[in-house]
Each structure stands twice: as structure tokens, then as C-alpha cells.
């Protein structure tokens, strides 16, 4: 059932302005406070992303944008997310207040924060979702034309566009899947719904997804260098011996009640709306099994990536369709039961959006405080180096950071289960010289060089044990023109040559 209320929001332009305004309001703090969070300190090099099979990300982030740019990358992402919102609203045939509600909930749900906090993802996160929408739209246009010869160009275009989308970030495969599943679910409420016909369409769409995956795999073999192991394979490396299915069910249940990561709390509202629909299905008894199974899949899809992860690390940024499912289920319930125009529903949705706004602001406020604290420490370390060794070679400046700060030293800034938003450069990876030296550069504190030979490390490593840890002045010592900064007693991440 579609909302019959007509408002000025039915204008795509006005709907976009509303969506973009809500996005800017929600991310206002992030836009106006310069922050170098984890991963944003890493320089964008010519081979960036290729080792992960992300040649599309390399094309956009390195070749087109020449690296991520503070403020611009985030604004661009919010602009594209807002455009995604109105395209999806149109695809789902929401009108009036339902369209406003969907767009507002879609752009404010905090899961987006876990994507755009990474500068390199801010450029492509929304673009990948937008392309996924286009993939589904091309498929639907192909279905609408009468002959196979005319259908083929649409289906081929959809597959090729999906190949490029996957080349930006492989997890995007779940986005067109979720969109199509939602459309299938909506079709079950149409009088003309025919299960056999819908299954045939689904098989065709599944064929496009499989074809895109195969073409993407071939493209990676051609374009990207061969890697032995690495970041992607680490997610499915042998780790926990627990039952994978039970682990996924546990993670899924935590996500359904909004307790898996900070800011997800209100997802429980989507789950409750889903439960209302399940009860309604049993009462109505129309297409009961199909609707029940399809809605269950919709609630499962955002978190499906966790089913293949075996190393125990489930970053929220992988749940790319959380905001889509969250917004759709809530709006579908209000729309289906003709509640969208009710004042209590309007107030409730406004409160949901402002609660999302609160969570997002808390996240970026926390990471900004940690950045500011880290930057002050970096300035003190550099000041200590320059004070103790004023003749320290400006052309070489080899600095070795040993160890890391205690994990609980940032407790006053951290939000529970906020993943990278609670990460300090002096703690992440147990103290990583590559990250730390890049942080000094990106925060405009100092330009240091990492040790690049085993011989250099051998000249200093035997002297470290007797040194005290920071902030003791003697935690900064020079040996053979190499400055050692001892952050903690436990050795951190090994250097690349170790």
C-alpha cells in the first residue's frame, strides 16, 4: 500500500534538499573539526588498494582525487548519500511523508559514520551504493522491454556496472541484493503478484550478480598484483574454533537489538517493526511463507558478512545495508498501515533522526578528542627530540618508536564498542611505526623517517630495555644518529623488514 498523502516533498529537488540538509546537520561536527583518525594517516600511493583487488577504488581515490581531502571527501559522500536516498525512495515508491521519513532515516543512521570516518572510503562509500541502485534500475528497465535482444544491453550494462562497483569495495555485492530483496518483498503485496514469475526474475537477477562476480574476479587477475595472504584473507584466516553458525547467530541477534556497536541502538525499532509485520502476516495469511522468508532475509542481509569472518574481527563498516534496511522497514510499516500522516508518527520519526544525530556527533567528538590528545603528545615528543638533540640531522631524522601506550590510557575519551572511533595512533596495532610516523606528518608536527634496514635496528635494540617509558625525559634517546622513543615496555608491531 502506498502513501496517498501528497506533499511538496514529492518534488525530487525538494526531497534532495531535505536529505542533504539532514546529512549536513548530522555530520556538522565532523565537517568543522579537523581529525586524523586511524587509517587516515596512511598516504595514498600509486598502488593503493590494488593488493586488495580494489582497482576501482585506486582509480577514484588515487588517480582522480589524488588522495582523500578533509572536508571535501565527506561533503561529497553526504551529497551522494542524499542522492541515493531519493533514488531509493523513488524505487520503493514512497511518497509524501513516507519519502521524507525514508530519506531522513537513511542519511542519519550512524552506520554511515563507520564508513565515512575513513577518508579513502568517504570518496567511494556512497558512490558504491548509488551504483548499486543504478544496477537494480537497469535490471528493471531490462525486464520492462519486450524482446531478449533489447533486454540484453540493459542486463549487460547492469553486470558491468556492478563489476566496477565491486572493484571499489567487494562488500558492495550485498547492496543490490538487499535492494532487490526489498522490491521482491513489496511485490508480494501487489494483487498481480505471481510467485513463479517473480522467481524467474530473481534467477535472472542472480545470474547478473554471478556474472559480475566472475567478471570482477577476471579483472582482478588482469589488473591487480598477485598477493600471498594479506588484509582480505586475514578475515577468513583460521582463528576461533567456535561454531561459525552459532557465532553468526549471536552477532546477528546483537545487531537486531542494536547492541553490537555504538550508535546502533535504534536498530531495535526496525526489528520491532519487523515483528509487527510477522504477526500481521500470520493474521492476514496471504503469501505467508514468501513474506515471512523474504522479510527474514532482509533483516539478515546487512550483517551477512559476519557469517564468513573467522578471525573474530567484525568491523561495523562491513554492514553496508544497515541504514537501508533500518529506514525501509520503519517507513514500510508506517506507510502500509496508513500512519505516516499521524502527528505521533511524525514526532517519533523526528526524534529518531535527532537521536541518530546525537550518536553521530558523539562518535566524531570522541575521535576528535583522541586525535587532539595524540597530537599534543606528538608535539611534546618532537619538542623533546629537538630540545635534547638540536643538531639532529634534518636530512635523515631516523626515529624508532618502541612499544605502545596502555590500552586503558584513553578510557576517558572512548565510547564502548565504537571500534575505530576509540582508536589512538599510539595504541592501534600495538604501536605501529608506519602509522605513527605518518601521523606526525599528517598532523603537521614533524617529518620523520622509519628505520629501513635490519642493521639500523640492531644498533639500537640492545639499548632499549634499560630506557624508561614516556613521558620520562630519558624515554627519548639517540643512538648512532637514530632517535628511539620508548612508548611502552612491550614491543609493538614489527617493522616491515623484521
C-alpha positions as CSV (number, residue, x, y, z in Angstrom):
1,X,0.0,0.0,0.0
2,X,1.4,3.4,-1.0
3,X,1.0,6.6,1.0
4,X,-1.7,8.6,-0.7
5,X,-0.7,11.9,1.0
6,X,0.9,14.4,-1.4
7,X,3.3,17.0,-0.1
8,X,5.9,19.3,-1.5
9,X,8.4,16.5,-0.7
10,X,7.2,14.7,-3.8
11,X,9.5,17.0,-5.7
12,X,12.8,15.2,-6.1
13,X,14.6,18.5,-5.8
14,X,13.0,19.4,-2.5
15,X,13.4,15.9,-1.2
16,X,17.1,16.1,-2.0
17,X,17.5,19.5,-0.3
18,X,15.8,18.0,2.8
19,X,18.1,14.9,2.7
20,X,21.3,16.9,2.2
21,X,20.3,19.3,4.9
22,X,19.8,16.5,7.4
23,X,23.1,14.9,6.4
24,X,25.0,18.2,6.9
25,X,23.3,18.7,10.3
26,X,24.1,15.2,11.4
27,X,27.8,15.5,10.3
28,X,28.3,19.1,11.2
29,X,30.8,18.4,13.9
30,X,32.8,16.1,11.7
31,X,32.9,18.7,8.9
32,X,34.1,21.5,11.1
33,X,36.7,19.7,13.2
34,X,39.9,18.5,11.5
35,X,40.7,15.0,12.7
36,X,43.3,12.4,11.7
37,X,41.7,9.1,12.7
38,X,43.1,5.6,12.2
39,X,44.0,4.8,8.6
40,X,43.6,8.4,7.5
41,X,47.3,8.9,8.3
42,X,48.3,6.4,5.6
43,X,49.4,8.1,2.3
44,X,47.6,7.3,-0.9
45,X,50.3,5.8,-3.1
46,X,50.1,4.7,-6.8
47,X,49.4,1.1,-5.9
48,X,46.8,1.9,-3.3
49,X,44.1,-0.7,-3.0
50,X,45.4,-2.9,-5.7
51,X,46.7,-5.5,-3.3
52,X,43.1,-5.8,-2.1
53,X,41.7,-6.2,-5.6
54,X,40.1,-2.7,-5.4
55,X,41.3,-1.3,-8.7
56,X,38.2,0.9,-8.9
57,X,39.0,2.4,-5.5
58,X,42.5,3.0,-6.8
59,X,41.2,4.8,-9.9
60,X,38.9,7.1,-7.9
61,X,40.9,7.8,-4.8
62,X,44.4,8.0,-6.3
63,X,44.1,8.8,-10.0
64,X,41.0,11.1,-9.9
65,X,41.1,12.7,-6.4
66,X,44.9,12.3,-5.7
67,X,44.1,11.2,-2.2
68,X,41.4,12.0,0.3
69,X,40.8,15.6,1.1
70,X,39.5,16.6,4.6
71,X,36.0,18.2,4.4
72,X,35.6,17.8,0.6
73,X,35.6,14.0,0.7
74,X,32.9,13.9,3.5
75,X,30.7,16.5,1.8
76,X,30.9,14.7,-1.4
77,X,29.9,11.5,0.3
78,X,27.0,13.1,2.1
79,X,25.9,14.6,-1.2
80,X,25.9,11.2,-2.9
81,X,24.2,9.5,0.1
82,X,21.4,12.1,-0.2
83,X,21.1,11.4,-3.9
84,X,21.0,7.6,-3.0
85,X,18.2,8.3,-0.6
86,X,15.9,9.9,-3.1
87,X,16.6,7.3,-5.8
88,X,15.8,4.5,-3.3
89,X,12.7,6.3,-2.1
90,X,11.6,6.5,-5.7
91,X,12.4,2.9,-6.4
92,X,10.4,1.8,-3.3
93,X,7.6,4.2,-4.4
94,X,7.4,6.1,-1.2
95,X,5.5,9.3,-1.4
96,X,4.7,12.3,0.8
97,X,5.8,12.0,4.4
98,X,6.9,8.4,3.8
99,X,9.5,9.7,1.3
100,X,10.7,12.3,3.8
101,X,10.9,9.7,6.6
102,X,12.9,7.3,4.5
103,X,15.4,9.9,3.3
104,X,15.9,11.3,6.8
105,X,16.3,7.9,8.4
106,X,18.6,6.7,5.7
107,X,21.1,9.5,5.8
108,X,21.2,9.9,9.6
109,X,21.6,6.3,10.7
110,X,25.0,6.1,12.4
111,X,26.4,3.1,10.4
112,X,27.3,5.6,7.7
113,X,29.8,7.1,10.2
114,X,31.8,3.9,10.3
115,X,32.3,4.2,6.5
116,X,33.0,7.9,6.1
117,X,35.3,8.2,9.1
118,X,37.9,6.6,6.6
119,X,38.9,9.3,4.2
120,X,39.5,6.7,1.5
121,X,36.0,5.2,2.0
122,X,34.3,8.6,2.2
123,X,35.0,9.1,-1.6
124,X,33.5,5.8,-2.6
125,X,31.1,4.6,0.2
126,X,28.0,6.4,-1.2
127,X,29.2,6.1,-4.8
128,X,29.1,2.3,-4.4
129,X,25.6,2.3,-3.0
130,X,24.5,4.7,-5.8
131,X,25.9,2.5,-8.5
132,X,24.1,-0.4,-6.8
133,X,20.9,1.4,-7.1
134,X,21.6,2.0,-10.8
135,X,22.3,-1.7,-11.2
136,X,18.9,-2.6,-10.0
137,X,17.3,0.2,-12.1
138,X,19.0,-1.1,-15.2
139,X,17.8,-4.6,-14.4
140,X,14.2,-3.4,-14.0
141,X,14.4,-1.4,-17.3
142,X,15.6,-4.6,-19.0
143,X,12.6,-6.5,-17.6
144,X,10.2,-3.9,-19.0
145,X,11.4,-4.2,-22.6
146,X,9.7,-6.9,-24.7
147,X,12.4,-8.9,-26.5
148,X,15.6,-10.7,-25.4
149,X,17.6,-8.7,-27.9
150,X,16.5,-5.4,-26.2
151,X,16.9,-6.8,-22.7
152,X,20.5,-7.9,-23.2
153,X,22.1,-4.4,-23.3
154,X,20.4,-3.5,-20.0
155,X,21.4,-6.7,-18.3
156,X,25.0,-6.5,-19.6
157,X,25.2,-2.8,-18.5
158,X,24.0,-3.8,-15.1
159,X,26.6,-6.6,-14.8
160,X,29.5,-4.3,-16.0
161,X,28.4,-1.5,-13.6
162,X,28.4,-4.0,-10.8
163,X,31.9,-5.2,-11.7
164,X,33.2,-1.6,-11.3
165,X,31.2,-1.3,-8.0
166,X,32.8,-4.4,-6.6
167,X,36.2,-3.1,-7.7
168,X,35.7,-0.2,-5.2
169,X,34.8,-2.5,-2.3
170,X,33.8,-6.1,-2.6
171,X,31.2,-6.0,0.2
172,X,29.0,-3.8,-2.1
173,X,27.7,-7.1,-3.5
174,X,25.2,-7.1,-0.7
175,X,23.7,-3.7,-1.6
176,X,21.9,-4.6,-4.9
177,X,21.0,-7.9,-3.3
178,X,19.3,-6.1,-0.4
179,X,17.6,-3.6,-2.8
180,X,16.2,-6.3,-5.0
181,X,15.0,-8.4,-2.0
182,X,13.1,-5.4,-0.7
183,X,11.5,-4.9,-4.1
184,X,10.5,-8.6,-4.1
185,X,9.0,-8.2,-0.7
186,X,7.0,-5.2,-1.7
187,X,5.7,-7.1,-4.8
188,X,4.1,-9.7,-2.5
189,X,1.6,-7.0,-1.5
190,X,0.6,-6.4,-5.1
191,X,-2.7,-8.0,-6.4
192,X,-0.8,-9.1,-9.6
193,X,1.9,-10.9,-7.6
194,X,2.8,-14.2,-9.2
195,X,5.4,-16.3,-7.4
196,X,6.6,-18.3,-10.4
197,X,7.1,-15.1,-12.4
198,X,9.0,-13.5,-9.5
199,X,11.2,-16.5,-9.1
200,X,12.1,-16.4,-12.8
201,X,13.0,-12.7,-12.5
202,X,15.0,-13.5,-9.4
203,X,17.0,-16.1,-11.2
204,X,17.8,-13.7,-13.9
205,X,19.0,-11.1,-11.4
206,X,21.0,-13.8,-9.6
207,X,22.6,-14.6,-12.9
208,X,23.7,-10.9,-13.3
209,X,25.2,-11.0,-9.8
210,X,27.1,-14.2,-10.5
211,X,28.3,-12.9,-13.9
212,X,29.5,-9.7,-12.3
213,X,31.4,-11.7,-9.7
214,X,33.1,-13.8,-12.3
215,X,34.0,-10.8,-14.5
216,X,35.3,-9.0,-11.4
217,X,37.5,-12.0,-10.5
218,X,38.9,-12.0,-14.0
219,X,39.5,-8.2,-13.8
220,X,41.5,-8.6,-10.6
221,X,43.7,-11.3,-12.2
222,X,44.4,-9.0,-15.0
223,X,44.8,-5.7,-13.2
224,X,46.0,-6.4,-9.7
225,X,49.3,-7.9,-8.5
226,X,49.3,-11.4,-7.1
227,X,49.2,-11.4,-3.3
228,X,50.1,-14.1,-0.8
229,X,47.7,-13.6,2.1
230,X,47.0,-10.1,3.2
231,X,44.2,-8.0,4.6
232,X,41.3,-9.6,3.0
233,X,42.4,-13.2,3.7
234,X,43.0,-12.3,7.3
235,X,39.3,-12.0,7.8
236,X,38.8,-15.7,7.0
237,X,42.1,-16.9,8.4
238,X,42.0,-19.7,10.9
239,X,41.2,-18.3,14.3
240,X,38.4,-19.1,16.6
241,X,37.4,-22.8,16.8
242,X,33.9,-21.9,17.8
243,X,30.9,-22.9,15.7
244,X,30.7,-20.4,12.9
245,X,26.9,-20.6,12.5
246,X,26.3,-20.1,16.2
247,X,28.8,-17.2,16.2
248,X,26.9,-15.5,13.3
249,X,23.6,-16.1,15.1
250,X,25.0,-14.4,18.2
251,X,26.3,-11.4,16.2
252,X,23.1,-11.2,14.3
253,X,20.9,-11.2,17.4
254,X,23.1,-8.4,19.0
255,X,22.7,-6.3,15.8
256,X,19.0,-6.9,15.7
257,X,18.6,-5.4,19.2
258,X,21.1,-2.6,18.4
259,X,23.8,-3.7,20.8
260,X,26.7,-4.7,18.6
261,X,28.4,-1.3,18.0
262,X,28.0,2.2,19.4
263,X,25.2,4.2,17.6
264,X,23.3,1.1,16.5
265,X,20.8,1.3,19.4
266,X,17.8,2.3,17.5
267,X,18.0,-0.6,15.0
268,X,15.9,-2.4,17.6
269,X,13.0,-0.2,16.3
270,X,13.4,-1.8,12.8
271,X,13.4,-5.2,14.5
272,X,10.2,-4.4,16.4
273,X,8.6,-3.2,13.2
274,X,9.7,-6.5,11.6
275,X,8.0,-8.4,14.4
276,X,4.8,-6.4,13.9
277,X,4.9,-7.4,10.2
278,X,5.5,-11.1,11.1
279,X,2.4,-11.0,13.3
280,X,0.4,-9.3,10.6
281,X,1.5,-12.0,8.1
282,X,0.0,-14.7,10.3
283,X,-3.2,-12.8,10.7
284,X,-3.6,-11.9,7.1
285,X,-2.5,-15.4,5.9
286,X,-1.7,-14.1,2.4
287,X,1.6,-15.1,0.9
288,X,2.6,-16.1,4.4
289,X,5.6,-18.2,3.7
290,X,7.0,-16.0,1.0
291,X,6.6,-12.8,3.0
292,X,8.0,-14.4,6.2
293,X,11.1,-15.8,4.5
294,X,11.7,-12.6,2.4
295,X,11.5,-10.3,5.5
296,X,13.8,-12.6,7.4
297,X,16.3,-12.4,4.6
298,X,16.0,-8.6,4.6
299,X,16.8,-8.5,8.4
300,X,19.7,-10.8,7.9
301,X,21.4,-9.3,4.8
302,X,23.0,-6.2,6.5
303,X,25.0,-8.5,8.8
304,X,25.7,-11.4,6.4
305,X,29.4,-10.5,6.0
306,X,29.9,-11.7,9.6
307,X,29.0,-15.3,8.5
308,X,32.3,-15.7,6.6
309,X,34.6,-14.0,9.1
310,X,36.6,-16.4,11.2
311,X,39.2,-14.2,12.8
312,X,36.8,-12.6,15.3
313,X,37.0,-9.1,13.9
314,X,33.7,-7.7,12.7
315,X,34.1,-4.0,11.9
316,X,30.7,-2.2,11.6
317,X,31.8,-0.7,8.3
318,X,31.0,-4.0,6.7
319,X,27.3,-3.7,7.4
320,X,26.7,-1.6,4.4
321,X,22.9,-2.0,4.1
322,X,22.1,-1.4,7.8
323,X,20.8,2.1,7.1
324,X,18.8,0.9,4.1
325,X,17.0,-1.8,6.0
326,X,16.6,0.4,9.0
327,X,14.9,3.1,7.0
328,X,12.8,0.8,4.8
329,X,11.2,-1.4,7.5
330,X,10.2,1.5,9.7
331,X,8.8,3.5,6.8
332,X,7.1,0.5,5.2
333,X,5.2,-0.2,8.5
334,X,4.0,3.4,8.9
335,X,3.1,3.5,5.2
336,X,1.4,0.2,5.0
337,X,-0.8,0.9,8.0
338,X,-1.5,4.5,6.9
339,X,0.3,6.0,9.8
340,X,2.6,8.4,8.0
341,X,0.4,11.5,8.4
342,X,-0.3,10.9,12.1
343,X,1.3,13.5,14.3
344,X,2.6,11.0,16.8
345,X,4.4,9.2,13.9
346,X,5.9,12.4,12.6
347,X,7.2,13.3,16.1
348,X,8.6,9.8,16.6
349,X,10.5,9.9,13.3
350,X,11.9,13.3,14.1
351,X,13.0,12.0,17.5
352,X,14.7,9.0,15.8
353,X,16.6,11.3,13.4
354,X,17.8,13.6,16.2
355,X,18.8,10.6,18.3
356,X,20.9,9.4,15.3
357,X,22.3,12.9,15.1
358,X,23.3,12.7,18.8
359,X,25.1,9.3,18.3
360,X,27.0,10.5,15.2
361,X,28.1,13.7,17.0
362,X,29.3,11.7,20.0
363,X,31.3,9.4,17.7
364,X,33.1,12.2,15.9
365,X,33.6,14.1,19.1
366,X,35.3,11.1,20.7
367,X,37.6,10.5,17.8
368,X,38.5,14.2,17.6
369,X,39.3,14.3,21.3
370,X,41.6,11.3,20.9
371,X,43.3,13.0,17.8
372,X,43.8,16.2,19.7
373,X,45.3,14.3,22.7
374,X,47.6,12.3,20.3
375,X,48.7,15.5,18.5
376,X,49.6,17.1,21.8
377,X,51.7,14.1,22.7
378,X,53.3,14.1,19.3
379,X,54.2,17.8,19.7
380,X,55.7,17.1,23.1
381,X,57.8,14.2,21.7
382,X,59.0,16.3,18.9
383,X,59.8,19.2,21.3
384,X,61.8,16.8,23.5
385,X,63.8,15.5,20.5
386,X,64.6,19.0,19.2
387,X,65.5,20.2,22.7
388,X,67.7,17.2,23.6
389,X,69.3,16.9,20.1
390,X,69.2,20.3,18.4
391,X,71.7,19.1,15.8
392,X,69.6,16.1,14.9
393,X,70.1,15.6,11.2
394,X,67.3,17.3,9.3
395,X,68.1,15.3,6.2
396,X,67.9,11.9,7.9
397,X,65.8,12.1,11.1
398,X,65.5,8.4,11.7
399,X,63.1,7.8,14.6
400,X,62.1,4.5,16.0
401,X,59.0,4.2,18.2
402,X,59.2,1.2,20.5
403,X,56.1,-0.2,22.2
404,X,52.7,1.4,22.7
405,X,50.7,3.2,25.4
406,X,48.5,1.1,27.7
407,X,45.1,0.3,26.2
408,X,43.2,1.9,29.1
409,X,45.1,5.2,28.9
410,X,42.4,6.6,26.6
411,X,39.4,5.3,28.6
412,X,38.2,8.8,29.4
413,X,37.7,9.5,25.7
414,X,36.4,6.2,24.5
415,X,32.9,5.1,23.6
416,X,32.1,1.4,24.2
417,X,32.1,-0.7,21.0
418,X,32.9,2.3,18.8
419,X,35.8,0.5,17.1
420,X,38.0,2.9,15.2
421,X,36.3,5.9,16.8
422,X,38.1,4.9,20.0
423,X,41.5,4.2,18.4
424,X,44.7,6.0,19.3
425,X,47.6,6.1,16.9
426,X,49.9,5.3,19.9
427,X,47.8,2.2,20.7
428,X,46.4,0.8,17.4
429,X,48.3,-2.3,16.1
430,X,50.2,-2.3,19.4
431,X,52.3,0.6,18.3
432,X,53.0,0.7,14.5
433,X,56.0,2.8,13.3
434,X,54.5,3.2,9.9
435,X,51.3,4.6,11.3
436,X,53.0,6.8,13.9
437,X,55.5,8.4,11.6
438,X,52.7,9.1,9.1
439,X,50.6,10.6,11.8
440,X,53.3,13.0,12.7
441,X,53.5,14.1,9.1
442,X,49.7,14.2,8.5
443,X,49.1,16.2,11.8
444,X,51.8,18.6,10.6
445,X,54.0,18.0,13.6
446,X,57.3,16.7,12.1
447,X,58.7,14.7,9.2
448,X,60.5,11.5,10.4
449,X,62.0,8.6,8.6
450,X,61.4,5.0,9.6
451,X,64.2,2.5,10.1
452,X,64.6,0.8,6.8
453,X,67.3,-1.8,7.4
454,X,67.9,-4.6,9.9
455,X,71.4,-3.2,10.6
456,X,69.9,0.1,11.8
457,X,67.6,-1.8,14.2
458,X,70.5,-3.9,15.5
459,X,72.4,-0.7,16.5
460,X,69.6,0.4,18.9
461,X,67.6,-2.6,20.0
462,X,70.0,-3.8,22.8
463,X,69.9,-0.3,24.5
464,X,66.1,-0.1,24.7
465,X,65.5,-2.4,27.7
466,X,67.2,0.0,30.1
467,X,65.3,3.0,29.0
468,X,62.2,4.3,30.9
469,X,58.9,4.8,29.2
470,X,57.3,8.0,28.1
471,X,56.8,10.7,29.4
472,X,60.1,10.3,31.2
473,X,62.7,12.5,29.5
474,X,65.0,9.6,29.2
475,X,62.4,7.7,27.2
476,X,63.8,9.7,24.2
477,X,67.4,8.7,23.5
478,X,69.7,8.9,20.4
479,X,72.0,6.1,19.4
480,X,74.2,6.4,16.3
481,X,72.0,9.2,14.9
482,X,68.8,7.2,15.4
483,X,66.4,8.6,18.0
484,X,64.5,5.9,20.0
485,X,61.2,6.9,21.6
486,X,60.1,4.2,24.1
487,X,56.3,4.4,24.5
488,X,55.9,1.1,26.4
489,X,57.8,-1.9,27.7
490,X,56.2,-4.4,25.3
491,X,57.5,-4.4,21.7
492,X,54.9,-3.2,19.2
493,X,54.3,-4.2,15.6
494,X,57.4,-5.4,13.8
495,X,59.0,-3.3,11.1
496,X,58.4,-4.4,7.6
497,X,61.8,-6.0,7.3
498,X,61.6,-8.0,10.5
